[in-house]
Structure formats: C-alpha cells, structure tokens
Amino acid sequence: MSASRFAHLFHFHGGIKPASHKTESNGVPIRAVPLPERLVVPLIQSSRGGARTIVTVGDKVLKGQCIGEAEGKAGTAIHAPTSGTVKEIGRYPMAHPSGLESLAIVIEPDGEERWFEYERLDPEHASREDLILRIQASGIVGMGGATFPSHIKVDNAIDTLILNGAECEPWITCDDRLMRERAADVLTGATLLGRLSGAKRIVVAIEDNKPEAIAAMRAAVRAEELSDKDESEGIEVVPVPARYPQGGEKQLIKVVTGIEVAAGKLATDYGVQCFNVGTAHAVCRALVHGEAMVSRIVTVTGNVERPGNYEVLLGTRVADLLALAGVKPDTDRTLMGGPMMGFTLPSAEAPITKGSNCVIAASPTLFPHRPPEQPCIRCGSCARACPVELQPFELYWHSRAKNFDKAGEYHIFDCIECGCCAFVCPAHIPLVDYFRFAKSEMRAKNEERKAAEQARARFEFRSFRLEREKAEKAARLAAKAAETRAAMAAAQSSEPKADPS
C-alpha cells in the first residue's frame, strides 16, 4: 500500500471525551429479530419529505414492495418490511420527542418472507441516472441519524468522498459491528457512491477506539485490490482520534482534509461529501442485490440483560426490541439515539424508522437525572467545548430572554445541538433545550412573517386587479359611449335635408 495521503490529521475546535460505553454492546455479532405480530411503517421516514400510500387495507404485499410513493424530489419511498397483509392505515405515535402521531401502514406478516422481484441493474454498465433513480426508488437515506435523501447527496460532483465510520456518540455501536461483519458490502457501496459522485479518492474515517472495524475495512480493501490503484484513485482507511462530536460532517471533514466548511456553505462547495457506512451498505444492497431498504442495524443497550446489535425490520415497535433484549425492572425511560443527541421517547409503542440507530433503556443508576439548574457563572467552559466555535453562554441569555434577534446575531442556527456545552456546564443548565426552543420560535416567527408577506402581496395584487378591472370597464364604457355618439352623428349627417320650396 502506498504512503497515506492523510498521514497528517487536523483538529476541530472544542469537543469532549465522555465515557464511551461501547463494550456493553459491541462484543457480540449482529442478531436477527424474530418477526413481530405486526409492523407499523410510518409514511414519514425522512427529514425532508414523506410518502403517499399506494396500497389499501386488505392488500397482500411482498417484502421490499413499494407501499408508499415518494412525494417530490426530496421524498423517500417506503417499502413493506416483510410479506403479509395490510391490516390498517392509521395514525400512530412517531419516534419523536413530541409524541405526535403520523400516518402509518400496519402490516401483518405471513411468515413467508417472500421478496418482491425488482429488475436487476448491472452497476458496471447501467447509466448514472438509472443508478441514482434506483437509490431513490429503494428509499435510501442517510443512516447516521439525519435521514437526508441519499439520491440528492450523491447527485453532486465532488473530489473527495469521506465514508463516516466515526460513530463518536457514547453507547452506539451499530456502525462498528456493521463494518466488522459486512466490510465487503460497505466497501462496494462506497465505491459505487464514489463513482456516481465522481470522487477521485475515498477516505474511510473510523475512530481509533474501533480497532476491529479498522482491521476489517483494511482487509476488505486489500481483498478488492483497490490499494494497487493509483493513489488518487484508491480507497484509504484512516483512523481518527476518538473525540465527540468527531462524527459531525463539518468536524470530520476538518480532521481528515483540513477544510473548514464556512457557515452557510455546503461541503460540496469544497468538493467534499460525507456518507455514513450504513448508507454505503444500503446502496450496495440496492444496486447490486436489488433490495429496497426494509431494515437496519440498531444498537439496543443500557439497562438490559442482553445488550447488542440487532437487524431490525422497519416498523418494529421499540417495546418489542426492549423485550427481546430483556429490559430490567428499574428502567424508567427509553432513549432513542445516543445520550448526547438523542431524546426520550414518550412511548415505547413508537416504531423503528430508517434513522433509528440506537435504543437505550435508561435507569436512575446509569443515567442520573440532571441536578437542578443553577445560575450561569460565565465560566466560559461551554465556549471552549463548542465544536462550532459559538458562545453558548450568550446564546443562552438571549434565548432565555426571548431576544431572538440577538440570538440570530450570535449565529444560533449554526449550533449543531451536539450537547457538548451542556455536558461541561458546571451550573447544569440544559443549554441545548434553550437553543432548540429559540430556534423553533424563530422558525415559527419566520413562517408567520412569510405568511403575512404573502397575504399582503395577495391583498395588494387583488387591489391592483380590482383597480385595473375598474379602469378597463370605464375605458370600455367610454369607448362604447364614443362609438354610440359617433354612430348618432353619422346617422344625422346622412338624413336628407328638407326642400325649402
């Protein structure tokens, strides 16, 4: 293997090193989950769009059959996780901190696991457009948690593709086990993504606390003889220091390439793009094997008897996963995602979706409740820990005072809500909660402002239209009156004059 192009790594500002808690779940192979009695598949699985149901109650469906058609370019297609019967189309709780309901398709499995047969594509000879359309039709989204539609991300010309295997958040190990056990498929998916985006180099970035995953990915590279290619055309596995939030897109780009993506800019503006290793695996299954996205690897850990990683069909209830892992009696809440950026589920009846990478059973012992909030002492610890180089203590004061214009001046929308500031705060202030509140209020006010501007524009246009119609009517009446006068004058001039004799 040639010398590494990335022997020198860079650093991002701030960050923290919380206890990793990886060994609780990464020591056993991925396990299969038995078919549940029913699967509740939400029609909204992406952060950018939903799907429109194309099945009705009573329909028989096959595994991988499209049951929800993507709405718009940013929409995500939804597929049946197994073969069975559509029993209901109704509203069910979402995997969301709000506890709100969304439209979902309920499928009763028949136990046969019969796949829907899609026309196979030959990735070596199919056109770029056909491959990108197949990624969209397969319902593939970013599986690191953001669920951004992958067909949009890959449709950009870039120079460097970074495969994100950092998995920096504590407790989560699904990407670790995926790389250990399915490195060849992950590598194939990365190669396809690189080819579609025109990348000249592919970097697989893995935190150095995952030595088995690093070894597996390097072995896969050697097996494919990719390292024999010209240095600018190959794939390189690069260990990066374990530091949270290393897996953030901008942070990982900075560490690997030294490029600092400016606020308001996209990574593609710098010729770089990041994809999660789970996304690469899903792309391989879709383009090489013709399989739509119907399952994902989920870490189930925390206060359970059998922590580990499970291959979970989308639509499986969180409660079923916890029961399978043997949740302990003193569990007092359930977290979706990691403890830093995840959230407490209002109900364990919520189903697993494409962005559900981890379920944590929490107990007072493992996750003590936050002590009471105390006044900010302006120690500056939050600013030193912020990976985006913001001033969280200033954002806190303005958010708390509802001075949203000032919060905007301090770039609150650049906050990635990683939780580093709250983690180091000696006053135990839930800073991220304040920032989320401020952002939601600012978005709501922005929407109200847009609605008011649209209403004013409609009113002004209506007034203009009425005035124009009034003027046009007056002009028509005046023209008609002039025409009548002209006709009367013409008639009078054509009458014969009386003979005076």
Secondary structure as GFF3:
##gff-version 3
##sequence-region A 1 501
A	DSSP	beta_strand	31	32	.	.	.	ID=ss1
A	DSSP	beta_strand	39	42	.	.	.	ID=ss2
A	DSSP	beta_strand	51	53	.	.	.	ID=ss3
A	DSSP	beta_strand	60	61	.	.	.	ID=ss4
A	DSSP	beta_strand	66	70	.	.	.	ID=ss5
A	DSSP	beta_strand	78	79	.	.	.	ID=ss6
A	DSSP	beta_strand	84	93	.	.	.	ID=ss7
A	DSSP	beta_strand	101	109	.	.	.	ID=ss8
A	DSSP	alpha_helix	128	137	.	.	.	ID=ss9
A	DSSP	alpha_helix	150	153	.	.	.	ID=ss10
A	DSSP	beta_strand	160	165	.	.	.	ID=ss11
A	DSSP	alpha_helix	174	181	.	.	.	ID=ss12
A	DSSP	alpha_helix	183	197	.	.	.	ID=ss13
A	DSSP	beta_strand	201	207	.	.	.	ID=ss14
A	DSSP	alpha_helix	211	223	.	.	.	ID=ss15
A	DSSP	three_ten_helix	226	228	.	.	.	ID=ss16
A	DSSP	three_ten_helix	231	233	.	.	.	ID=ss17
A	DSSP	beta_strand	235	240	.	.	.	ID=ss18
A	DSSP	alpha_helix	249	257	.	.	.	ID=ss19
A	DSSP	three_ten_helix	267	270	.	.	.	ID=ss20
A	DSSP	beta_strand	272	276	.	.	.	ID=ss21
A	DSSP	alpha_helix	277	287	.	.	.	ID=ss22
A	DSSP	beta_strand	295	302	.	.	.	ID=ss23
A	DSSP	beta_strand	308	313	.	.	.	ID=ss24
A	DSSP	alpha_helix	318	325	.	.	.	ID=ss25
A	DSSP	beta_strand	333	336	.	.	.	ID=ss26
A	DSSP	beta_strand	343	344	.	.	.	ID=ss27
A	DSSP	beta_strand	358	362	.	.	.	ID=ss28
A	DSSP	alpha_helix	381	385	.	.	.	ID=ss29
A	DSSP	alpha_helix	392	400	.	.	.	ID=ss30
A	DSSP	alpha_helix	404	409	.	.	.	ID=ss31
A	DSSP	three_ten_helix	412	414	.	.	.	ID=ss32
A	DSSP	alpha_helix	420	424	.	.	.	ID=ss33
A	DSSP	alpha_helix	431	494	.	.	.	ID=ss34
###
